Amino acid sequence: MVKIKTQAEIAKKWEDAIGRVPAAYGDGVSGTTDWAEKASSDEAENLWKEKIDEAAAAKRRQKAVALVGNEEWKAAALAKGKVRIGAGMTASKTKRTTNFEPFRSAIEGVSLPARTADPMANVDARVKPIVSALVETKKGIKG
């Protein structure tokens, strides 16, 4: 038989770690100097694709979602996400403005014909040019 700590011992270690992990996490992030270089390497990209393909083939995401279910997801989203989202939005206000500007400008640069009585013609003449401008802008940003 394999010797492993009891559920209570594991839970206690987890609880004890809560006070020290945030500082250790911060130290680890602060001490990192080559994240972008490593994360953008060909090796990292190939490994990411390999693991995404492997996970998709095994339907891991689908299985994990089924294990959680709607009510558990909703409870966690309300308990955690609802209280965190405002601070996250506040912290990223400048970045959001900067990142959205190319898309805002692309929309602003589209010339649209007048509306017609035909809704499908309006989609073709008024919606599709905006979507096209946004797609081309994203391609230009993301490469």
DRENDOTOR-977778 format. One record per atom (N, C-alpha, C, O): y, z, x; atom name. Coordinates in steps of 0.02 Angstrom, whole numbers. Layout:
N
<rec <Y, Z, X>, CA>
...
***
This chain:
143
<rec <-58, 0, 42>, N>
<rec <0, 0, 0>, CA>
<rec <62, 0, 44>, C>
<rec <64, 33, 96>, O>
<rec <113, -37, 25>, N>
<rec <175, -40, 62>, CA>
<rec <219, 20, 43>, C>
<rec <227, 36, -15>, O>
<rec <246, 51, 94>, N>
<rec <291, 108, 82>, CA>
<rec <361, 82, 72>, C>
<rec <388, 45, 113>, O>
<rec <391, 101, 16>, N>
<rec <459, 81, 0>, CA>
<rec <494, 141, -33>, C>
<rec <462, 182, -66>, O>
<rec <559, 145, -24>, N>
<rec <597, 200, -53>, CA>
<rec <589, 199, -130>, C>
<rec <576, 147, -159>, O>
<rec <598, 256, -160>, N>
<rec <595, 260, -233>, CA>
<rec <658, 227, -263>, C>
<rec <707, 216, -228>, O>
<rec <654, 213, -327>, N>
<rec <711, 184, -362>, CA>
<rec <771, 231, -357>, C>
<rec <828, 209, -349>, O>
<rec <760, 297, -361>, N>
<rec <814, 346, -356>, CA>
<rec <845, 345, -286>, C>
<rec <906, 350, -279>, O>
<rec <803, 340, -234>, N>
<rec <830, 337, -165>, CA>
<rec <871, 274, -154>, C>
<rec <924, 276, -123>, O>
<rec <846, 219, -179>, N>
<rec <883, 156, -172>, CA>
<rec <950, 160, -210>, C>
<rec <1001, 139, -185>, O>
<rec <948, 188, -270>, N>
<rec <1009, 195, -310>, CA>
<rec <1060, 239, -274>, C>
<rec <1120, 225, -275>, O>
<rec <1036, 293, -243>, N>
<rec <1082, 337, -206>, CA>
<rec <1114, 301, -147>, C>
<rec <1174, 307, -136>, O>
<rec <1074, 263, -110>, N>
<rec <1102, 225, -53>, CA>
<rec <1155, 176, -78>, C>
<rec <1207, 167, -47>, O>
<rec <1141, 144, -135>, N>
<rec <1189, 96, -165>, CA>
<rec <1254, 133, -182>, C>
<rec <1308, 110, -164>, O>
<rec <1248, 188, -215>, N>
<rec <1307, 228, -234>, CA>
<rec <1346, 250, -173>, C>
<rec <1407, 246, -171>, O>
<rec <1310, 274, -122>, N>
<rec <1343, 297, -61>, CA>
<rec <1380, 239, -26>, C>
<rec <1431, 251, 7>, O>
<rec <1355, 179, -32>, N>
<rec <1385, 121, 2>, CA>
<rec <1450, 98, -31>, C>
<rec <1493, 68, 1>, O>
<rec <1458, 113, -95>, N>
<rec <1517, 88, -132>, CA>
<rec <1582, 109, -98>, C>
<rec <1630, 70, -97>, O>
<rec <1585, 169, -71>, N>
<rec <1646, 193, -38>, CA>
<rec <1661, 160, 29>, C>
<rec <1719, 156, 49>, O>
<rec <1609, 137, 63>, N>
<rec <1621, 110, 130>, CA>
<rec <1618, 33, 134>, C>
<rec <1646, 4, 180>, O>
<rec <1585, 2, 88>, N>
<rec <1576, -71, 91>, CA>
<rec <1642, -110, 88>, C>
<rec <1650, -158, 125>, O>
<rec <1690, -92, 44>, N>
<rec <1752, -131, 43>, CA>
<rec <1787, -136, 111>, C>
<rec <1811, -189, 129>, O>
<rec <1789, -81, 147>, N>
<rec <1822, -82, 213>, CA>
<rec <1781, -124, 263>, C>
<rec <1810, -162, 302>, O>
<rec <1715, -118, 261>, N>
<rec <1673, -158, 305>, CA>
<rec <1679, -232, 288>, C>
<rec <1681, -274, 333>, O>
<rec <1683, -247, 225>, N>
<rec <1693, -316, 203>, CA>
<rec <1760, -342, 230>, C>
<rec <1763, -397, 258>, O>
<rec <1812, -303, 222>, N>
<rec <1878, -323, 248>, CA>
<rec <1877, -333, 322>, C>
<rec <1907, -380, 347>, O>
<rec <1844, -288, 358>, N>
<rec <1839, -295, 431>, CA>
<rec <1803, -360, 450>, C>
<rec <1823, -395, 496>, O>
<rec <1749, -374, 414>, N>
<rec <1711, -435, 428>, CA>
<rec <1752, -498, 416>, C>
<rec <1751, -544, 457>, O>
<rec <1788, -499, 360>, N>
<rec <1830, -557, 345>, CA>
<rec <1885, -563, 397>, C>
<rec <1899, -617, 422>, O>
<rec <1918, -507, 412>, N>
<rec <1974, -509, 460>, CA>
<rec <1951, -530, 529>, C>
<rec <1989, -561, 566>, O>
<rec <1890, -513, 548>, N>
<rec <1865, -530, 614>, CA>
<rec <1838, -601, 620>, C>
<rec <1820, -623, 675>, O>
<rec <1836, -637, 565>, N>
<rec <1810, -706, 566>, CA>
<rec <1865, -753, 590>, C>
<rec <1921, -751, 565>, O>
<rec <1848, -795, 639>, N>
<rec <1899, -840, 667>, CA>
<rec <1880, -914, 659>, C>
<rec <1922, -957, 669>, O>
<rec <1817, -928, 642>, N>
<rec <1795, -998, 642>, CA>
<rec <1762, -1019, 577>, C>
<rec <1721, -1064, 576>, O>
<rec <1780, -986, 521>, N>
<rec <1748, -1001, 457>, CA>
<rec <1757, -1075, 438>, C>
<rec <1708, -1109, 423>, O>
<rec <1818, -1100, 438>, N>
<rec <1831, -1168, 416>, CA>
<rec <1795, -1219, 460>, C>
<rec <1768, -1268, 435>, O>
<rec <1795, -1207, 524>, N>
<rec <1761, -1253, 571>, CA>
<rec <1686, -1256, 555>, C>
<rec <1658, -1310, 550>, O>
<rec <1655, -1198, 548>, N>
<rec <1583, -1197, 534>, CA>
<rec <1568, -1223, 463>, C>
<rec <1521, -1261, 454>, O>
<rec <1608, -1202, 415>, N>
<rec <1595, -1221, 345>, CA>
<rec <1606, -1295, 332>, C>
<rec <1576, -1323, 286>, O>
<rec <1647, -1327, 372>, N>
<rec <1661, -1399, 362>, CA>
<rec <1620, -1444, 409>, C>
<rec <1631, -1504, 410>, O>
<rec <1575, -1415, 447>, N>
<rec <1534, -1455, 493>, CA>
<rec <1484, -1498, 455>, C>
<rec <1467, -1484, 398>, O>
<rec <1461, -1551, 488>, N>
<rec <1410, -1593, 459>, CA>
<rec <1346, -1554, 446>, C>
<rec <1312, -1565, 396>, O>
<rec <1330, -1508, 491>, N>
<rec <1270, -1468, 482>, CA>
<rec <1275, -1425, 419>, C>
<rec <1227, -1421, 380>, O>
<rec <1332, -1393, 408>, N>
<rec <1342, -1352, 349>, CA>
<rec <1339, -1394, 286>, C>
<rec <1309, -1373, 236>, O>
<rec <1369, -1452, 288>, N>
<rec <1368, -1497, 229>, CA>
<rec <1297, -1520, 213>, C>
<rec <1278, -1522, 154>, O>
<rec <1259, -1537, 264>, N>
<rec <1190, -1559, 253>, CA>
<rec <1147, -1502, 226>, C>
<rec <1106, -1512, 181>, O>
<rec <1156, -1442, 253>, N>
<rec <1119, -1384, 229>, CA>
<rec <1137, -1369, 156>, C>
<rec <1093, -1355, 116>, O>
<rec <1201, -1371, 140>, N>
<rec <1223, -1359, 71>, CA>
<rec <1191, -1409, 23>, C>
<rec <1165, -1389, -29>, O>
<rec <1193, -1473, 41>, N>
<rec <1163, -1524, -2>, CA>
<rec <1088, -1513, -10>, C>
<rec <1061, -1519, -65>, O>
<rec <1055, -1498, 45>, N>
<rec <983, -1486, 44>, CA>
<rec <966, -1428, -4>, C>
<rec <920, -1434, -44>, O>
<rec <1004, -1374, 1>, N>
<rec <990, -1315, -40>, CA>
<rec <1010, -1328, -113>, C>
<rec <976, -1303, -158>, O>
<rec <1062, -1366, -125>, N>
<rec <1081, -1383, -194>, CA>
<rec <1026, -1427, -225>, C>
<rec <1006, -1415, -282>, O>
<rec <1004, -1476, -189>, N>
<rec <950, -1520, -213>, CA>
<rec <886, -1480, -227>, C>
<rec <853, -1490, -278>, O>
<rec <870, -1434, -183>, N>
<rec <811, -1392, -191>, CA>
<rec <817, -1348, -253>, C>
<rec <770, -1342, -292>, O>
<rec <875, -1317, -261>, N>
<rec <886, -1274, -320>, CA>
<rec <884, -1314, -384>, C>
<rec <856, -1291, -434>, O>
<rec <914, -1373, -384>, N>
<rec <914, -1415, -444>, CA>
<rec <843, -1438, -461>, C>
<rec <824, -1437, -520>, O>
<rec <805, -1457, -411>, N>
<rec <736, -1480, -423>, CA>
<rec <694, -1424, -452>, C>
<rec <650, -1436, -494>, O>
<rec <706, -1362, -431>, N>
<rec <669, -1305, -456>, CA>
<rec <699, -1276, -520>, C>
<rec <671, -1228, -549>, O>
<rec <754, -1304, -542>, N>
<rec <789, -1281, -603>, CA>
<rec <807, -1206, -598>, C>
<rec <803, -1170, -648>, O>
<rec <828, -1184, -538>, N>
<rec <844, -1113, -528>, CA>
<rec <902, -1089, -570>, C>
<rec <899, -1034, -598>, O>
<rec <954, -1130, -576>, N>
<rec <1011, -1110, -616>, CA>
<rec <991, -1101, -689>, C>
<rec <1008, -1051, -721>, O>
<rec <954, -1150, -715>, N>
<rec <931, -1147, -784>, CA>
<rec <889, -1084, -796>, C>
<rec <897, -1051, -847>, O>
<rec <844, -1069, -751>, N>
<rec <801, -1010, -758>, CA>
<rec <842, -946, -754>, C>
<rec <830, -899, -792>, O>
<rec <891, -943, -709>, N>
<rec <932, -883, -702>, CA>
<rec <975, -872, -764>, C>
<rec <982, -815, -787>, O>
<rec <1003, -925, -792>, N>
<rec <1042, -919, -853>, CA>
<rec <998, -892, -909>, C>
<rec <1019, -849, -947>, O>
<rec <937, -918, -915>, N>
<rec <892, -896, -968>, CA>
<rec <875, -822, -959>, C>
<rec <866, -787, -1009>, O>
<rec <870, -797, -898>, N>
<rec <854, -727, -886>, CA>
<rec <911, -681, -908>, C>
<rec <899, -625, -931>, O>
<rec <973, -704, -901>, N>
<rec <1030, -663, -918>, CA>
<rec <1043, -664, -993>, C>
<rec <1049, -612, -1025>, O>
<rec <1046, -723, -1022>, N>
<rec <1058, -728, -1093>, CA>
<rec <1131, -721, -1111>, C>
<rec <1172, -699, -1070>, O>
<rec <1148, -740, -1170>, N>
<rec <1217, -742, -1193>, CA>
<rec <1249, -673, -1197>, C>
<rec <1306, -664, -1174>, O>
<rec <1215, -625, -1226>, N>
<rec <1245, -559, -1237>, CA>
<rec <1259, -522, -1171>, C>
<rec <1311, -490, -1164>, O>
<rec <1212, -526, -1124>, N>
<rec <1222, -493, -1059>, CA>
<rec <1280, -527, -1021>, C>
<rec <1321, -493, -991>, O>
<rec <1282, -594, -1024>, N>
<rec <1337, -630, -991>, CA>
<rec <1403, -610, -1022>, C>
<rec <1452, -595, -986>, O>
<rec <1406, -609, -1088>, N>
<rec <1468, -592, -1122>, CA>
<rec <1490, -521, -1106>, C>
<rec <1550, -510, -1093>, O>
<rec <1444, -474, -1106>, N>
<rec <1462, -404, -1090>, CA>
<rec <1489, -398, -1019>, C>
<rec <1539, -364, -1009>, O>
<rec <1458, -432, -972>, N>
<rec <1482, -429, -902>, CA>
<rec <1550, -463, -895>, C>
<rec <1593, -439, -859>, O>
<rec <1558, -520, -929>, N>
<rec <1622, -556, -925>, CA>
<rec <1678, -514, -953>, C>
<rec <1733, -513, -926>, O>
<rec <1665, -479, -1008>, N>
<rec <1717, -437, -1038>, CA>
<rec <1729, -374, -996>, C>
<rec <1787, -355, -986>, O>
<rec <1677, -343, -970>, N>
<rec <1685, -282, -932>, CA>
<rec <1716, -293, -864>, C>
<rec <1756, -252, -840>, O>
<rec <1700, -349, -831>, N>
<rec <1725, -362, -764>, CA>
<rec <1782, -414, -764>, C>
<rec <1836, -401, -739>, O>
<rec <1767, -471, -791>, N>
<rec <1815, -526, -788>, CA>
<rec <1880, -512, -824>, C>
<rec <1934, -528, -799>, O>
<rec <1875, -483, -883>, N>
<rec <1935, -470, -923>, CA>
<rec <1985, -425, -886>, C>
<rec <2046, -434, -891>, O>
<rec <1959, -376, -848>, N>
<rec <2004, -330, -812>, CA>
<rec <2027, -358, -745>, C>
<rec <2077, -335, -717>, O>
<rec <1992, -408, -718>, N>
<rec <2009, -436, -653>, CA>
<rec <2052, -498, -656>, C>
<rec <2087, -515, -608>, O>
<rec <2050, -534, -712>, N>
<rec <2080, -600, -715>, CA>
<rec <2156, -599, -706>, C>
<rec <2184, -643, -673>, O>
<rec <2190, -550, -734>, N>
<rec <2262, -547, -728>, CA>
<rec <2285, -538, -657>, C>
<rec <2331, -572, -634>, O>
<rec <2253, -493, -620>, N>
<rec <2271, -482, -550>, CA>
<rec <2256, -544, -509>, C>
<rec <2295, -562, -464>, O>
<rec <2201, -578, -524>, N>
<rec <2185, -639, -488>, CA>
<rec <2235, -694, -501>, C>
<rec <2255, -730, -455>, O>
<rec <2256, -700, -563>, N>
<rec <2307, -750, -580>, CA>
<rec <2373, -735, -545>, C>
<rec <2406, -780, -519>, O>
<rec <2392, -672, -546>, N>
<rec <2455, -652, -513>, CA>
<rec <2452, -667, -438>, C>
<rec <2500, -693, -409>, O>
<rec <2396, -651, -407>, N>
<rec <2388, -661, -334>, CA>
<rec <2389, -735, -315>, C>
<rec <2407, -752, -259>, O>
<rec <2369, -778, -361>, N>
<rec <2364, -849, -344>, CA>
<rec <2419, -892, -375>, C>
<rec <2413, -953, -379>, O>
<rec <2472, -860, -398>, N>
<rec <2526, -896, -432>, CA>
<rec <2557, -952, -388>, C>
<rec <2565, -1008, -412>, O>
<rec <2573, -937, -328>, N>
<rec <2603, -987, -283>, CA>
<rec <2553, -1043, -267>, C>
<rec <2571, -1102, -267>, O>
<rec <2491, -1025, -254>, N>
<rec <2440, -1074, -238>, CA>
<rec <2429, -1121, -298>, C>
<rec <2421, -1181, -289>, O>
<rec <2428, -1093, -358>, N>
<rec <2418, -1134, -417>, CA>
<rec <2474, -1185, -424>, C>
<rec <2462, -1243, -438>, O>
<rec <2535, -1162, -414>, N>
<rec <2592, -1207, -419>, CA>
<rec <2587, -1263, -367>, C>
<rec <2597, -1322, -384>, O>
<rec <2571, -1246, -306>, N>
<rec <2565, -1295, -253>, CA>
<rec <2507, -1343, -266>, C>
<rec <2515, -1404, -259>, O>
<rec <2450, -1317, -285>, N>
<rec <2391, -1359, -297>, CA>
<rec <2397, -1403, -358>, C>
<rec <2369, -1458, -359>, O>
<rec <2433, -1381, -409>, N>
<rec <2439, -1421, -469>, CA>
<rec <2494, -1475, -464>, C>
<rec <2491, -1524, -501>, O>
<rec <2541, -1467, -420>, N>
<rec <2598, -1513, -416>, CA>
<rec <2578, -1586, -409>, C>
<rec <2607, -1628, -443>, O>
<rec <2529, -1605, -368>, N>
<rec <2510, -1675, -364>, CA>
<rec <2486, -1702, -432>, C>
<rec <2498, -1760, -449>, O>
<rec <2452, -1661, -471>, N>
<rec <2427, -1682, -536>, CA>
<rec <2484, -1687, -587>, C>
<rec <2486, -1733, -628>, O>
<rec <2530, -1639, -585>, N>
<rec <2588, -1641, -628>, CA>
<rec <2629, -1703, -615>, C>
<rec <2651, -1737, -661>, O>
<rec <2639, -1718, -551>, N>
<rec <2677, -1778, -532>, CA>
<rec <2641, -1842, -554>, C>
<rec <2673, -1890, -576>, O>
<rec <2574, -1843, -548>, N>
<rec <2536, -1901, -569>, CA>
<rec <2544, -1913, -644>, C>
<rec <2553, -1970, -665>, O>
<rec <2540, -1860, -683>, N>
<rec <2549, -1867, -755>, CA>
<rec <2619, -1892, -771>, C>
<rec <2629, -1937, -812>, O>
<rec <2668, -1862, -738>, N>
<rec <2738, -1881, -749>, CA>
<rec <2751, -1954, -731>, C>
<rec <2794, -1986, -761>, O>
<rec <2713, -1980, -683>, N>
<rec <2723, -2049, -661>, CA>
<rec <2690, -2102, -704>, C>
<rec <2699, -2162, -692>, O>
<rec <2652, -2082, -754>, N>
<rec <2618, -2131, -798>, CA>
<rec <2667, -2154, -852>, C>
<rec <2697, -2113, -886>, O>
<rec <2673, -2219, -859>, N>
<rec <2713, -2247, -914>, CA>
<rec <2668, -2262, -973>, C>
<rec <2617, -2296, -966>, O>
<rec <2686, -2235, -1030>, N>
<rec <2644, -2243, -1089>, CA>
<rec <2679, -2286, -1141>, C>
<rec <2740, -2280, -1152>, O>
<rec <2641, -2330, -1174>, N>
<rec <2670, -2368, -1229>, CA>
<rec <2678, -2323, -1290>, C>
<rec <2652, -2267, -1292>, O>
<rec <2715, -2347, -1339>, N>
<rec <2724, -2308, -1400>, CA>
<rec <2657, -2299, -1436>, C>
<rec <2611, -2339, -1429>, O>
<rec <2653, -2245, -1474>, N>
<rec <2593, -2233, -1515>, CA>
<rec <2587, -2287, -1568>, C>
<rec <2635, -2316, -1592>, O>
<rec <2524, -2299, -1586>, N>
<rec <2511, -2345, -1641>, CA>
<rec <2474, -2308, -1696>, C>
<rec <2460, -2249, -1689>, O>
<rec <2460, -2342, -1750>, N>
<rec <2423, -2312, -1805>, CA>
<rec <2348, -2309, -1790>, C>
<rec <2311, -2275, -1826>, O>
<rec <2325, -2344, -1739>, N>
<rec <2254, -2347, -1722>, CA>
<rec <2238, -2294, -1669>, C>
<rec <2259, -2300, -1611>, O>
<rec <2201, -2240, -1689>, N>
<rec <2188, -2187, -1640>, CA>
<rec <2148, -2210, -1580>, C>
<rec <2159, -2185, -1525>, O>
<rec <2101, -2256, -1589>, N>
<rec <2061, -2279, -1532>, CA>
<rec <2104, -2320, -1484>, C>
<rec <2095, -2317, -1423>, O>
<rec <2149, -2359, -1511>, N>
<rec <2195, -2397, -1468>, CA>
<rec <2240, -2349, -1429>, C>
<rec <2257, -2361, -1371>, O>
<rec <2260, -2294, -1461>, N>
<rec <2301, -2243, -1427>, CA>
<rec <2262, -2211, -1370>, C>
<rec <2290, -2197, -1317>, O>
<rec <2198, -2199, -1381>, N>
<rec <2156, -2170, -1327>, CA>
<rec <2156, -2218, -1268>, C>
<rec <2166, -2198, -1211>, O>
<rec <2143, -2282, -1282>, N>
<rec <2140, -2331, -1228>, CA>
<rec <2207, -2339, -1192>, C>
<rec <2209, -2343, -1131>, O>
<rec <2261, -2341, -1230>, N>
<rec <2327, -2356, -1201>, CA>
<rec <2364, -2294, -1176>, C>
<rec <2408, -2300, -1133>, O>
<rec <2347, -2235, -1202>, N>
<rec <2387, -2176, -1185>, CA>
<rec <2347, -2121, -1149>, C>
<rec <2374, -2087, -1106>, O>
<rec <2284, -2112, -1167>, N>
<rec <2244, -2059, -1136>, CA>
<rec <2212, -2084, -1071>, C>
<rec <2215, -2050, -1020>, O>
<rec <2181, -2142, -1074>, N>
<rec <2146, -2168, -1015>, CA>
<rec <2191, -2176, -954>, C>
<rec <2168, -2162, -899>, O>
<rec <2253, -2200, -962>, N>
<rec <2295, -2204, -902>, CA>
<rec <2309, -2136, -870>, C>
<rec <2315, -2130, -809>, O>
<rec <2315, -2084, -911>, N>
<rec <2326, -2017, -884>, CA>
<rec <2263, -1993, -848>, C>
<rec <2267, -1966, -792>, O>
<rec <2205, -2002, -879>, N>
<rec <2142, -1982, -847>, CA>
<rec <2133, -2020, -781>, C>
<rec <2114, -1990, -730>, O>
<rec <2147, -2084, -782>, N>
<rec <2141, -2124, -721>, CA>
<rec <2187, -2099, -666>, C>
<rec <2167, -2093, -608>, O>
<rec <2249, -2083, -683>, N>
<rec <2296, -2056, -634>, CA>
<rec <2271, -1990, -605>, C>
<rec <2278, -1978, -545>, O>
<rec <2243, -1947, -648>, N>
<rec <2218, -1883, -624>, CA>
<rec <2157, -1891, -579>, C>
<rec <2151, -1858, -528>, O>
<rec <2112, -1937, -598>, N>
<rec <2052, -1949, -557>, CA>
<rec <2072, -1976, -489>, C>
<rec <2046, -1954, -438>, O>
<rec <2118, -2024, -488>, N>
<rec <2139, -2052, -423>, CA>
<rec <2175, -2000, -381>, C>
<rec <2167, -1999, -320>, O>
<rec <2214, -1957, -413>, N>
<rec <2247, -1904, -375>, CA>
<rec <2196, -1857, -345>, C>
<rec <2202, -1838, -286>, O>
<rec <2145, -1838, -383>, N>
<rec <2093, -1793, -358>, CA>
<rec <2056, -1826, -300>, C>
<rec <2042, -1794, -249>, O>
<rec <2039, -1890, -307>, N>
<rec <2005, -1925, -253>, CA>
<rec <2048, -1924, -189>, C>
<rec <2022, -1917, -134>, O>
<rec <2112, -1933, -197>, N>
<rec <2158, -1934, -140>, CA>
<rec <2162, -1866, -106>, C>
<rec <2171, -1862, -45>, O>
<rec <2158, -1813, -145>, N>
<rec <2162, -1745, -118>, CA>
<rec <2096, -1725, -87>, C>
<rec <2094, -1698, -31>, O>
<rec <2042, -1738, -122>, N>
<rec <1976, -1715, -100>, CA>
<rec <1942, -1763, -50>, C>
<rec <1894, -1744, -17>, O>
<rec <1968, -1823, -46>, N>
<rec <1940, -1870, 2>, CA>
<rec <1884, -1909, -20>, C>
<rec <1858, -1950, 18>, O>
***
